[in-house]
């Protein structure tokens, strides 16, 4: 599993049609790696549409994927605040900007 697979880490390649860069491999639940696919191109589809596509295409457990998405959204939000932002400062990092919508979405299902 690659815990940082998102649209900005997939490039057009020459040897193959697509090249994944900046891998962050882990061993564990595949559902852990869903949230990065929400970070970029956020407005192109709803969270529900994107989630259904991801879960179906990879044959993931939807409840487990939603649970890990909530955990990682809260984890990323706290990490960004603790490590990167001064009080009152804004961030344009998609991992931070989108968690304000992803966490409540994951918690409400």
ChimeraX commands (.cxc) that place a marker at each C-alpha (Angstrom):
marker #1 position 0.00,0.00,0.00 radius 0.5
marker #1 position 1.11,3.58,-0.66 radius 0.5
marker #1 position -0.19,5.90,2.05 radius 0.5
marker #1 position 0.43,9.02,-0.06 radius 0.5
marker #1 position -1.07,8.08,-3.42 radius 0.5
marker #1 position -2.92,11.13,-4.74 radius 0.5
marker #1 position -3.37,12.91,-8.05 radius 0.5
marker #1 position -0.34,15.19,-7.65 radius 0.5
marker #1 position 1.87,12.09,-7.19 radius 0.5
marker #1 position 0.75,10.42,-10.45 radius 0.5
marker #1 position 2.46,11.76,-13.56 radius 0.5
marker #1 position 2.45,10.89,-17.25 radius 0.5
marker #1 position 5.38,8.58,-17.92 radius 0.5
marker #1 position 7.48,7.49,-20.88 radius 0.5
marker #1 position 8.15,3.81,-20.05 radius 0.5
marker #1 position 4.57,3.34,-18.85 radius 0.5
marker #1 position 1.50,5.58,-19.31 radius 0.5
marker #1 position 1.59,6.60,-15.62 radius 0.5
marker #1 position 4.35,7.06,-13.07 radius 0.5
marker #1 position 3.78,7.21,-9.32 radius 0.5
marker #1 position 6.28,9.40,-7.46 radius 0.5
marker #1 position 7.06,9.96,-3.77 radius 0.5
marker #1 position 5.90,6.54,-2.55 radius 0.5
marker #1 position 5.30,6.01,1.14 radius 0.5
marker #1 position 4.86,2.25,1.44 radius 0.5
marker #1 position 3.19,0.64,4.43 radius 0.5
marker #1 position 1.98,-2.79,5.36 radius 0.5
marker #1 position -1.55,-2.96,6.76 radius 0.5
marker #1 position -5.17,-2.27,5.87 radius 0.5
marker #1 position -5.52,-1.03,2.31 radius 0.5
marker #1 position -8.38,1.14,3.56 radius 0.5
marker #1 position -5.79,3.30,5.40 radius 0.5
marker #1 position -4.70,4.72,2.03 radius 0.5
marker #1 position -8.07,6.11,0.87 radius 0.5
marker #1 position -7.86,9.68,2.23 radius 0.5
marker #1 position -5.06,10.98,-0.03 radius 0.5
marker #1 position -7.36,10.36,-3.00 radius 0.5
marker #1 position -9.68,13.01,-1.53 radius 0.5
marker #1 position -7.06,15.76,-1.15 radius 0.5
marker #1 position -6.56,16.91,-4.73 radius 0.5
marker #1 position -9.09,17.79,-7.40 radius 0.5
marker #1 position -11.53,18.12,-4.51 radius 0.5
marker #1 position -14.32,19.84,-6.44 radius 0.5
marker #1 position -14.48,17.41,-9.39 radius 0.5
marker #1 position -16.83,15.02,-7.61 radius 0.5
marker #1 position -18.60,14.68,-4.30 radius 0.5
marker #1 position -16.99,12.80,-1.45 radius 0.5
marker #1 position -19.71,10.15,-1.75 radius 0.5
marker #1 position -19.05,9.66,-5.48 radius 0.5
marker #1 position -15.30,9.47,-5.08 radius 0.5
marker #1 position -15.54,7.17,-2.06 radius 0.5
marker #1 position -17.86,4.74,-3.89 radius 0.5
marker #1 position -15.52,4.66,-6.89 radius 0.5
marker #1 position -12.40,4.06,-4.76 radius 0.5
marker #1 position -14.01,1.36,-2.61 radius 0.5
marker #1 position -15.56,-0.46,-5.59 radius 0.5
marker #1 position -12.49,-0.32,-7.82 radius 0.5
marker #1 position -10.22,-1.73,-5.11 radius 0.5
marker #1 position -12.82,-4.01,-3.49 radius 0.5
marker #1 position -12.29,-2.35,-0.10 radius 0.5
marker #1 position -14.42,-2.68,3.02 radius 0.5
marker #1 position -16.49,0.54,2.98 radius 0.5
marker #1 position -16.98,0.77,6.76 radius 0.5
marker #1 position -13.28,0.21,7.42 radius 0.5
marker #1 position -12.28,2.72,4.71 radius 0.5
marker #1 position -14.63,5.35,6.17 radius 0.5
marker #1 position -13.30,4.72,9.68 radius 0.5
marker #1 position -9.66,5.05,8.62 radius 0.5
marker #1 position -10.57,8.15,6.61 radius 0.5
marker #1 position -12.00,9.77,9.74 radius 0.5
marker #1 position -8.98,8.79,11.84 radius 0.5
marker #1 position -6.54,10.13,9.27 radius 0.5
marker #1 position -8.50,13.35,8.70 radius 0.5
marker #1 position -8.41,14.17,12.41 radius 0.5
marker #1 position -4.77,13.05,12.67 radius 0.5
marker #1 position -3.74,15.26,9.72 radius 0.5
marker #1 position -5.71,18.23,11.02 radius 0.5
marker #1 position -4.02,18.04,14.42 radius 0.5
marker #1 position -0.60,17.45,12.88 radius 0.5
marker #1 position -0.89,20.41,10.53 radius 0.5
marker #1 position -1.97,22.70,13.36 radius 0.5
marker #1 position 0.75,21.52,15.73 radius 0.5
marker #1 position 3.60,21.47,13.24 radius 0.5
marker #1 position 2.93,23.98,10.53 radius 0.5
marker #1 position 0.53,26.73,11.41 radius 0.5
marker #1 position 0.86,29.71,13.65 radius 0.5
marker #1 position -2.34,30.86,15.40 radius 0.5
marker #1 position -4.59,32.49,12.79 radius 0.5
marker #1 position -2.45,31.38,9.84 radius 0.5
marker #1 position -4.12,29.72,6.84 radius 0.5
marker #1 position -2.73,26.81,4.83 radius 0.5
marker #1 position -3.10,25.96,1.14 radius 0.5
marker #1 position -1.95,22.36,1.67 radius 0.5
marker #1 position -4.81,20.20,0.33 radius 0.5
marker #1 position -4.25,17.67,3.12 radius 0.5
marker #1 position -5.18,20.40,5.59 radius 0.5
marker #1 position -7.72,22.43,3.62 radius 0.5
marker #1 position -9.95,19.46,2.82 radius 0.5
marker #1 position -9.97,17.77,6.24 radius 0.5
marker #1 position -12.51,20.31,7.51 radius 0.5
marker #1 position -14.97,18.72,5.07 radius 0.5
marker #1 position -13.65,15.15,5.05 radius 0.5
marker #1 position -13.78,14.55,8.83 radius 0.5
marker #1 position -17.46,15.50,9.30 radius 0.5
marker #1 position -18.37,13.58,6.13 radius 0.5
marker #1 position -16.67,10.42,7.41 radius 0.5
marker #1 position -18.14,10.79,10.90 radius 0.5
marker #1 position -21.71,11.23,9.65 radius 0.5
marker #1 position -21.97,8.01,7.68 radius 0.5
marker link #1:1,2 radius 0.2
marker link #1:2,3 radius 0.2
marker link #1:3,4 radius 0.2
marker link #1:4,5 radius 0.2
marker link #1:5,6 radius 0.2
marker link #1:6,7 radius 0.2
marker link #1:7,8 radius 0.2
marker link #1:8,9 radius 0.2
marker link #1:9,10 radius 0.2
marker link #1:10,11 radius 0.2
marker link #1:11,12 radius 0.2
marker link #1:12,13 radius 0.2
marker link #1:13,14 radius 0.2
marker link #1:14,15 radius 0.2
marker link #1:15,16 radius 0.2
marker link #1:16,17 radius 0.2
marker link #1:17,18 radius 0.2
marker link #1:18,19 radius 0.2
marker link #1:19,20 radius 0.2
marker link #1:20,21 radius 0.2
marker link #1:21,22 radius 0.2
marker link #1:22,23 radius 0.2
marker link #1:23,24 radius 0.2
marker link #1:24,25 radius 0.2
marker link #1:25,26 radius 0.2
marker link #1:26,27 radius 0.2
marker link #1:27,28 radius 0.2
marker link #1:28,29 radius 0.2
marker link #1:29,30 radius 0.2
marker link #1:30,31 radius 0.2
marker link #1:31,32 radius 0.2
marker link #1:32,33 radius 0.2
marker link #1:33,34 radius 0.2
marker link #1:34,35 radius 0.2
marker link #1:35,36 radius 0.2
marker link #1:36,37 radius 0.2
marker link #1:37,38 radius 0.2
marker link #1:38,39 radius 0.2
marker link #1:39,40 radius 0.2
marker link #1:40,41 radius 0.2
marker link #1:41,42 radius 0.2
marker link #1:42,43 radius 0.2
marker link #1:43,44 radius 0.2
marker link #1:44,45 radius 0.2
marker link #1:45,46 radius 0.2
marker link #1:46,47 radius 0.2
marker link #1:47,48 radius 0.2
marker link #1:48,49 radius 0.2
marker link #1:49,50 radius 0.2
marker link #1:50,51 radius 0.2
marker link #1:51,52 radius 0.2
marker link #1:52,53 radius 0.2
marker link #1:53,54 radius 0.2
marker link #1:54,55 radius 0.2
marker link #1:55,56 radius 0.2
marker link #1:56,57 radius 0.2
marker link #1:57,58 radius 0.2
marker link #1:58,59 radius 0.2
marker link #1:59,60 radius 0.2
marker link #1:60,61 radius 0.2
marker link #1:61,62 radius 0.2
marker link #1:62,63 radius 0.2
marker link #1:63,64 radius 0.2
marker link #1:64,65 radius 0.2
marker link #1:65,66 radius 0.2
marker link #1:66,67 radius 0.2
marker link #1:67,68 radius 0.2
marker link #1:68,69 radius 0.2
marker link #1:69,70 radius 0.2
marker link #1:70,71 radius 0.2
marker link #1:71,72 radius 0.2
marker link #1:72,73 radius 0.2
marker link #1:73,74 radius 0.2
marker link #1:74,75 radius 0.2
marker link #1:75,76 radius 0.2
marker link #1:76,77 radius 0.2
marker link #1:77,78 radius 0.2
marker link #1:78,79 radius 0.2
marker link #1:79,80 radius 0.2
marker link #1:80,81 radius 0.2
marker link #1:81,82 radius 0.2
marker link #1:82,83 radius 0.2
marker link #1:83,84 radius 0.2
marker link #1:84,85 radius 0.2
marker link #1:85,86 radius 0.2
marker link #1:86,87 radius 0.2
marker link #1:87,88 radius 0.2
marker link #1:88,89 radius 0.2
marker link #1:89,90 radius 0.2
marker link #1:90,91 radius 0.2
marker link #1:91,92 radius 0.2
marker link #1:92,93 radius 0.2
marker link #1:93,94 radius 0.2
marker link #1:94,95 radius 0.2
marker link #1:95,96 radius 0.2
marker link #1:96,97 radius 0.2
marker link #1:97,98 radius 0.2
marker link #1:98,99 radius 0.2
marker link #1:99,100 radius 0.2
marker link #1:100,101 radius 0.2
marker link #1:101,102 radius 0.2
marker link #1:102,103 radius 0.2
marker link #1:103,104 radius 0.2
marker link #1:104,105 radius 0.2
marker link #1:105,106 radius 0.2
marker link #1:106,107 radius 0.2
marker link #1:107,108 radius 0.2
marker link #1:108,109 radius 0.2
view
